[in-house]
Amino acid sequence: MSATRAFSTLCLRSQTRGRARFCYTAPRRFAAEEIADLTRRVSGMSGVLEARINSRAASLVILFNAEITDSERLRADLLALPLSEDRAPSGRAPKTVRKPVRLNGMSGSLAVLLSGNALPTSARLFALACCAQPTFARGWRDLRSGEGLTSHVLEAAAVAISLLRRDIPSASATVFMLGLGESLEESIVRRSDELLKTLLNPLDREVWIERDGQEFSVSADDVRVGDTVIVGTGAIIPVDGTVLSGEGMVNEAAMTGESAPVMKTRGNAATSGTHVEEGRLRIYAERVGAQTAVARISDYVEQSLLTRSAAQIEAARLADRLVPMILALAGVTLAVSADWQRAAAVLQADYACALKLATPVAFKAAMYKAGKNGILVKGADALERLAQADTFVFDKTGTLTSGTLTVTDSIVFDASFSAEELICLAASVEEHYFHPMAMAVVEAARVTNGRHFEHKEVEFIVAHGVASIVDGRRIVVGSRHFVEDDEGIDLSSFDATLDPLRREGKTLLYIGFGGKLLGVLVLRDTLREESAEVIARLRALGVKKIVMLTGDHASRAAELAARLGMDEVHANLLPDQKAAIIQSLKDKGAQIAFVGDGVNDAPALVGAHIGIAMQKGADVARLTADITLLEDNLARVADARALAIAALKRVSDNYKLTVGVNTAILAAAAFGLLTPTATSVLHNSSTIGILFNAIRK
């Protein structure tokens, strides 16, 4: 009976030299383990360099050596591929997989343990000595290198005593349990690292771009800022940018933790590492290569795997300090009881493995959970400091407020135009511009559903505004400096109306038409809906003081602070003044978490004990911060605090459990209640249990 084929049909959707993308149908939806197995076997096919399967989009991307194979040959091999097979296709052996740790020592000691008296005692002792060779080597290496009395020395001493006493059951059980424990411990640590790395999606090496009206494929390294990138169904977005045209459902789970796909259309932000489930997008590339979000996150993850918290460092130090105590206990036990078996039993237990491994594993598990919830934590120490923070300091604009401007008023100085017509006139020339103020005006015009004014080609004046011709007259939309100084339009007669608006902290957009000021649009940033709830949650999570810093006017800042229930507010601040206030709070003993998003927040982010950057923050803020939000939701700040507190509680619980259980085992061994075999089984089993408790989600 023939095996079920993995792919029922395969359709070649796109190809370049060395890359092919197929869409497939399959007998059934692949399970996660089947995807992993298929990916491994396809990667092992002749000429294949890399394979990626996207089950949601039913897409298969293959990178291959064009001198060895081609898309047609690959398609034929893929259609012949069985759904499940132990042997790799094309007769080629599958890629090397990690071998179980100390397999030979484990299997050898287990064989000796189960053989009973079938073999001579001398043969069993020799076999066990060979199996225990790695244990002896590690103990000797630690002593010779000056590391002192370590857990490896304890293990070697325990096995040696059992062998010298010719206690074959104890020696074989000890060697087996040491190997099993080490294997499982390394597996758990490796799993915790891989959990963090699953936050990332691999990017395609080939990218489709549009230049001079032509679409063609280039290497991802050749994409430049300003290029128009084309991304279709099943492809991963390779750049950070803004959608120019098209529609698509984009899954952003890798970046935000939200599994539901999001509709992306013109003007929406596109983030690298997310993938298009359906549709086609033309994206203006704003950040490419190492500057993209996914590249920075990759760097952060690698950094986080190396960063140790104070709790982790202290646990390791304590484990090392306890080793001489255990050796001393074994010596006292031997002196009092004259029983080598008791001394060997004491040496079977130590605190090192659980103390040294459980703490970092617990932090990594918490960092993985944070990443899945849209929070990027750059190291275990960041979680620890966040849990210890007692004062939260918030920047206002873009943090407590949405950072999205809305038009609140339309003031017209020409009776021939209505307020709605002023908005529509400005929007007619601003619709070609992606500046936040321009987008706010276009949205206001859309709501009014008013007239669209025909105009000539739009001229962009960087950092000033836009200009065009409407009905034979020049229209300019932009800042006061642009309209008054560059265009020569006199605004002095309107100051009585405009000055109060500026004092209130409102943003003004000036519209000049035919050499005169036609009107002004008033824009204001809006308070985030979740801001008040976040402040309340932080207080419930033990935060003692909440402060707001802003460069805005004092009256507007005080009004906002009162609405949110802030303890302090500081307004009219320059960037260095924000940092000075942070330092002042630190000098008073506060443990500060600062939340901000702008370039001017970088000094404060660095100065705080823990810096948190918003998702839409400036690059320098995101790079400077210890924690970066992957989605534009302030609630994630409170979520991060809750996760940090939970992580430290788990670390504390594991610490108490490790000390309590191992102390009980040592006491029982010292009083002769446990044999060396029983001690080894109990000690290693408890260590593995504590590690699994650390990694659980």
N, C-alpha and C positions, 0 to 999 in steps of 0.2 A: 504494500500500500504506500503510495507516494506521500511525502511530507507536505504539509500546508505551506504554500509559498508566502513569504513575508509581504510581497506587494502584488496586488491583483493587476493594476495597470500603472504605467509610468509615462508621464508626459514631460518632455524637455521644454521648460519655459524660457530659459535664458542660458547663454553660455558665452564665455570668453576663453582665451587661451589659458588652460589650466584650471578652469572653474566651470561647473555646470550646476544648474538648479532644476530639480525635477519636482513636479507635483504628482502625488500618488493616491491611489485608493488601496485599501487593505481589507482583508477578511473581517477584521474587527479593529476596534480602537486599541492601540498598543498600551500595555501597562508600563509603569516607569522602569521596571527591571528589563522588560523587553526592549525598550528604547535604548537602554544602556548596552544591552547585549548586541543589538543590531548595529549600533554605532561602532562598537568595538570590531565587529566582524566586517563591516563595510570598510573601516579604516585599515583592515588587514588585507584588503583586495589588492591585486597587483597594480602598482602605479598610483594608488591612492595615498595622498598625503594627510588628508583630514576629512572627516565627515561630520555633519550636523543634521539632526532630525528635529523638525518642529512639528510635533503631533497636532497642535491646535490649528496650524495652517496647512497640515498635510503636505509639508514641504521637506525636501531632502537636498542639502547643499553639499557638494563634493569638490574638494581641491585635489588636483591630480597632476602627475608628471606627464605632460603632453607628448613627451618622447616615448613613453611606455604604453599609454592607453589613450582612448578618446571617449567622447560622450556616448557613441553608439555601442562600443564594446562594454562600457560601464552599464548601460541600460540593459543589455542582454544578460550580463552577470547578475545584476540586481533582480531581474525578473525570475532568475533561476534560484535565487537565494531562499532557503527554507526559513520558516519563522523561528525555528529553534534547532540549533545544531552545535555539537561540541567542537567540530573542526571548522576552521576558517575557510572561506571560499577560495577558489582558484588554487587549492592545494597548498596555500601559504599558511604558515603557523601564525596564530594570533599573536598580538603584541604581548610582550612580557608583562606579567602581573606581579604584584608584590607577594613574596612568599611569606607564609606565616613565620613569625619570629620564633627562633629556637626550636623549629619543628623536630630536628634530629634528637636534641636533648630531651624533649618532652616524650617523643615516641619511644626512645631507648629506655628512659627511666620507667615509663609505664609498662614496657615489655618485661623489665626486670621485676617490677612489682607484681605483675600477674603470673609470672613464671613459677612462683613458689619455690619449691626445692628441686625443680626439674634440672637446674644447672648447679654445678659445684659452687660453693661459697666464694672461692677465689675468683672464678669467672664472673660472678655477679658483682663482686667488689670492683674488679677491673673495669667492667662495663659502666658501672656507676661513676667511677673516677673519670672515665672519658666523657660521659654525659655532663659531668659537673665542671669540666675544664673551663668553659666560659665564665662560670661563677667564680672559680678560683682566680682566673686571670683578672677579672674586674676588681676583686678585693685586693690583690697584689698591686695592681696598677694604682689604685687610690692611695695605698700606703706608700708606695715608692715615689709618687708624684707630690707628696706633701699635703694631700687633701685631708689626711688624718683618718680618724675612725668614722667611717661612713657606713651607710646601710649595706653597701656591697661587702664591706669587711665582716659585718654581722652574718650575712648570708653565707659567705665562704667559711666562717668559723663554725656555723651550725652544721653545714654539710660535712666538714672535716671531722668534727667530733663524732658524728654518727658513723662515718666510715671507719674511724679508728676504733670505735666500740664494736664494729662489725654488726651494727644495727641496720640491716639491709632494708627492712620495711620503712623505717624513718628516713633513711638517706634517699631511697627512691621516691618516696612521697614528697619529700622536700624539694628535690630537683624538679619533679614534675610540676608541683604547685608554683615554684618560682618561674618556670617557663610559661605556664598557663597564665599566671598573673601578669607577667611582663608583656605577653602577647596581647592580652585583653587591654591592658593599660595603654600600650602604644596605639592599639586600634581606636580606643576612645579618644585619646589626644588627637590622633589623625582625623577622626570624625569631626571633632570640634573645630579644627582648622578648615576642613572641607565645608562645614556649615557656613562659615563666613564667606568662603570663596564662591559659594553658590549664589551670592548676591549679584554676581556679575554675569552678563551675557557676552559671549564672544562676538566680536564685530567681524563683518565680512571683510576680506582682504581686498576685494574688488568693489568699487563704488561707481554707480552710474551718475554722470553729471551732464549738464546741458551748457554748451558754450557756443555762441554765435548761431543759435537756433538748431544745433546738432546735438544729438544724444550719443554718448559713447562711454565706454568703461575705462576707468583708470585705477591704478593702485591707490589704496587708502592713504598712503603716504604722500600722494601727489595732489590730494584735495587741498584747495586754498580757501582762505576766508574770502567770502564774496561769491564763491561758486554756487550754482544752482544744482542741488543734489536731487536725484530722482529716486524715490523709494516706493516699491510696489509690494503687493501682497506676499507675506512670508518673509520679507527682508527685515533686517535689523537697521534701525536708523544710525548712521555712522557719525553724525555731527550734531552739535547743538546749534539751533537756529530758529527761524520763524517760517511758518508755512506760507508760501507765496500763492499757491493755488492747489486745487484738488481737494478731495475729501477722503478720509480714511479712518478706520477704527484701529486705534493704537493701544496695545497692551503695555502698560507702564509698571507692571508688577515688580520688575527687577529694580526699579528706581524708587517707587513709592510704596510698594507693598499692596497696592490696590489691584485686585485681580480682574475687576470689571473693565473691559476696554473703553477707551474714551474717544469720542468723535473729535477729529482734528480738521479744521478748515482754515481758510485764509486768516492770517493774523495770530493764530495760536502758536504757542511755543512748542518746539520739537526737541526732544532730549535724546542724546545718544544712549545706546544700550536698550532702548525700548523697541518693540517690533510691531510692524504693521500687519494686523490680522486680515484686514480687508480694505481694498481701495488703493489709491495711488496719490502720492504727495510730491509736490515740488517745493523744496526747502532751501531757503537762503542760509548758507553756512556762515555762522557767526563765530563758532569755536571749533577747531579741528585738531586732530592728532592728540598730543599729550594734554591739550587744554580742554578737551571735552570732559563732560561730567563722568562718563564711565571710566576714562583713563585716570582721572583724579581719584575716583573711588577705588580703583585697583591699587593705586599707590597707598591710599589710606588703609586698605585691608591688609596689605603686606606689612605696613608699619604697625598696625594694631596687633598682629601676631607676635611681634617682637617686644612690645611694650609691656612692662610688668608693673602691677600696682604695689602700693606699700604693703597691703595685706598679703599679697603673694610673696614679696621679698621677706616679710617677717615670718611667714609660715615656713619658708625654706630654711631660714636661720634657726628657727626653733627645732625643726626636724634634725638638723645637724648637731645642735646642742644636746639633744636627747640621746644620741647614739652612745656616748661614753657612759651615760647613766645606765643604759641597758646592759652594756658590758660589765659595769660594776655590779649590777644586780645579779647577773649570771655568776660572777665570781663569788659574791656573798652566798648565793644559793648553793654553789658547789662546796664552799668552806663549811657551811652549816650542816648540809645534808650529806656531803660526800657522795652525792648521786650525780654522775655525769649526765644521766638522762634528763634530770631537771634542768641542769645548766644548758643542755642542748635545746630544750623546749623554750627556755627564756630567749635564747638567741634567735628563735624562729620569728619572733614578733618585733616590729619596730613601727615608728610613726612616720617614717620618711615618705613612703610612696603616697599615702593618702594626703598628707599635709602638702607635699610639693606639687602634686598633680591636681587634686580636687579644686583648689582655689583658682588656678588659671582656666581650668575647664569650665567652671561655673561662670566666670566672667565672659569667656568666649561664647557660651550658650546664650547669655544675656545679650551680648552684642549682636549675635545672629538674630535673635528675636526682635531686637531694636531695628535692625536692618529691614526685616520683613514688615515692620510697621512704619517704614519711611523715616528712620532715624539712623544716621551714620555716625558711629562712635569710633573715634580714632585711638582706641587703646583702653585697656582695663583700668588704668589710673584715672582716665576721664570719668568713667562710671563711678569710681570710688569718690572722686572729688565732687561730682554732681550730687551724690547721696548725702555728702557732708555739708553742702551749701546751706546756709541759713538766711541769706539775703539774695533776692533776685532783682536785677537791675535791667530794665527794658528801654531800648531805644523806642521812639514813638513811630516815626514815619516808616512804613514798610514792615513794621513789626507788630505793634498794637493796632496800627491802621493797615488797610489792605495794600497800600502803595498804588492803588488804582484810582486815578482821578475821575471825577464825575462833574459834569456841568451843573452848577446850582442856579446860576442867574445869567440872563442875557440882557445887557444894558445897551440900548440903541441911542445914538445921538443924532439920528437923521429920521425925521418923521415919515419919510417915504418907505422905510423898511420896518417890518415888524420884528419882534424878538425872535420868532421862529425863523424868519427869513435870514436874519443875521447868522443864526446857527447853521442853516443850510448852505449859505454862501461860503462860510468858512470851511464847512465839511467838504464842499465840492472840490476845493484845492488840497485840503488836508488828507483826503482819502488815499492818496498815493504815498503817504508817509507813515512809518511805523512808530513814531515817537508816542509815548503814553498820552501826552496832551492831544495829539492829533487823533488818536484812537478814541479818546473820550469825546471829542467833538463829533466824530463820525457816528458814535453810538447815540449821542444826543439827537443828531439829525435823523437817525433811523427811527427813533421813537416818535419824533414829530411827523414823520412820513411826509415831509414837505417837498418843495421843488428842488431839482438838481440844476445848478447853474453851469451852462456850457462855458468852457474856458480854453485858453491856449496851453501850450506846454508849460508844465510846472517847473519852476526854478527852486532848487533847494539851497538855502544858505546855512551852512553848518553852524550849529549852536545859536542860530538867530531865528529862523523861521522859513516860510515858503512865500513865493510870489508867482503871479500869473497875470493874465489879461482876461477880463470878463466884460463883455459889451464894450470893448474898445478902451476900457479904463484899467489901470494897474491896481491889482489887489495884493496887499501884503498881510500876512498873518504871522504873528510871532511876539517876541518880547518887546518891552517898552524901549529898550536900547535900539533894537532893530528899527522899530517904527519911527521913533523920535530922532535918533542920531543919524542912522544910516539913510532913512527915507526922507528926513527933514519935515516930518509932520509935527506941528505944534500941539502939545498936549497940556500946556499950562492952564488953559481955561477949564480943564476937566478935573483938576486935582482935588477940588472940594468933594467931588463924588467918589474919586478913586482912592484917596488917602485913607479913609476909614476902612475900606475893604482890605487894603494892604496891612493895616495895623491889626486886623483880625486874623492875619496869617493866611488869607486866601490867595490863591494863585490867579493871576490875571493874564488873559490872552488878548492881545490888541489886534484889531482889524482895521487896516487903513484902506480906503477905496477912493481912487481918483484924487490922491494927494491930501485927503482929509481923514480924520478919525471917524470911522463909521460907527464903531461900538466896541464893547469889551465883553468877553465871556469870562465868567467867574467860575473857577474850578476849585474843588476841595477834595482832599483825601478822605475816605470813609473809614470809620471804625470797624474792625473785624467783628463779625457776629459772635465769634467764640472768645473774644478777649476777656469779657467779664467772667465767663465760666472758668477760663484758664486760671485767672487770678484766684478765684474761690478754691479751685482744686489744689493749687500750690499751697495755699494756707492750710488746707486739710491734710496735706502731705508734710506738714511741719515747718514750712518756711515762715520765719519770724517777721521779715521786713521786705516790702516790695517798693521799688523806687522807679520813677520814670525820668529819663533824660531826653532832651530834645533841643534842636536849634531853633524851633518855632517860637512865636510870640508867647509871652507869659500868660496872657488872658486865655488864649485857646488851649494851652497846655494845662492850666489850672482847671478849666472846665472838663477836659477829658479825664484828668486824674481823679476828679471828684466823682465822675460817673463810674469809674472802675474801682474806686476804693483804695487808691494808692496811699502809701504812708508818707512818701515824699515826692516832690516834683522839682526838677531843675530845668529852666528854659533859657533860650537865647545863648546856647552853648556852642563853642567851637570844638573841633575834635580833641585838641589837647586839654580843653577844660573837662571833657567827659572823662578822659583818662585820669585827670587830677582828682575828680570826685571819687572814682573807683579807688584810687590810692588812699584818699581820706577815709573811706569806709574800711579799707583793709587795716589802716593804722589803728582803728577803733576795735579791731579784733573780729570783724565780720568775715565770713567765708562767702565769697561773692560768685554768683553765676550771672554773666552778662549775656543778654539776648539782643542781637542787632543784625543789620543787613547791608549797611552801606560802606563805602570806602572810608568815610570818616569814623566808622565804628571800629576799625582795625586796632588802633591804640588801646581802646577800652577792652576789646576781646583778648588782647595779649595781656593786659594788666590784671584781668580778673582771674580768680582761681580756676574757673571753668568758663569757656566762651562757647556760645551757641549761635550759629549763623542760620538765618532763614534761607529757604530754598531759592528764592529769587534774589538773594543777596549778591553783592558785587564779588568778583573773583577773589579779591584780596581778603574780604571778610570770610569767605568760605574756606580759603586756604589757611587763614590764621586761627580759625575756631577749632576747639577740641571736639565739638559735636556739630554736625551739619544736618539740617532737615532736608529730606529728599522730596517732600511735597509741601506746597504752600498752605500749611495749616498750623496755626499757633498751638492747637491742642496737643501737637506732638511734643511740645516743651514739657507739659505736665505728664504726658505718657513716658517721656524719657526719665523724668524724676522718679516716677513710680517704678519703672524697670530697674533703675539704679538702686533704689531702696530694697527692692526684692532680691536683687543680686547680692547685695551685702548681707542680707539676712540669710540667704542660702549659704554663703561663704561662712558666716558665723555658725550656722547650724551644723555644717559639715565639719567645721573645726572642733566643735564640742563633741560631735559624734565620734570623730577620729580619736580624740584624746580619751573619751570615756570608754569606748569599746576596746582600744588597744591597751589601756591601763588595766581593764578587767582581765584581758587575756594574759597579760604579763603576770598579774597577781596569781591567777589560777595556775599558770605554768610554774611559778616560783614555789608554790605550796604543793606541787606534785599532783595537781588535779587534772593536768593535761599532759599527754604524751607529746613528743616532738611532732609526730604526724598530725595529731589533732590540733596542735597550736598552729602549724603551717596552714592547715585547711581553714581554720577559723580566721586567721590573720589575712590571708589572701582573699578569702571570700568577702570579708568585711570591707577590704580595700576596694574591691571591684564594685561592691554595692554602693559605696560612697561615691565612686566615680560616676556610676550610672545616675545616681541622684543629682550629681552636679550638672550633668549634660541634659537632663530631662527638660522639656520645654514647658 
